[in-house]
Amino acid sequence: MKNVFSIKNFATAVLAFGLIFSFTSCEEDVCKDVLCAATGVATDINGTCSCVCDSGYEGTDCATLSRAKFVGTYSVADACSASGSAAYTVTITASATDETRVLLSNFWDFYAANVVATVEGNTITIASQDPDNDGFPVAGTGTYSASANTITFNYTVTETATSQNDVCQATYTKQ
């Protein structure tokens, strides 16, 4: 029969002989003092602790809403395949109901209702929608450039009655 040395037996031996043992882990928790805002999670990536942010947040501590950089008033210059070129102003505001969404007013210098877009990092996405319910749905994506303080958009507006697409490229420059 084997003699098994259990933790219980070990504790009894320590008490009987007055021995003191200290146990430590070989691995240090590099994230123990790192706090991430919102619902970000401190994660050890190859010995370096970084905050991994939930959708809609960014920054070293996940405290910045990604959409914050998009909010403002922009001078727009667009060039479209069917409607030609135009210059106008668009205002982007934060959605009150979703921290990943923004609202674009006067989009395409046409829509009376706001166009709703989703922000993830430096990308803004307009899912297919017909804001005015008048047969002119829009869809597209844009990229924010911090160095130029601009958004470059590529989007398509479709006239449902004729199936004609107006393919547009636009540069939004923050005022």
Buried (B, 14 or more C-beta within 10 A) or exposed (E): EEEEEEEEEEEEEEEEEEEEEEEEEEEEEBBEEBEBBBEBEBBBEEEEBBBEBBEBBBBEBBBBBBBBBBBBEBBBBBEBEEBEEBEBEBBBBBBEEEBBBBBBBBBBEBBEBBBBBBBEEBBBEBEEBBBEEBEBBBBBBBEBEEEEBBBBBEBBBBBEEEEEEBBBBBBBEBE
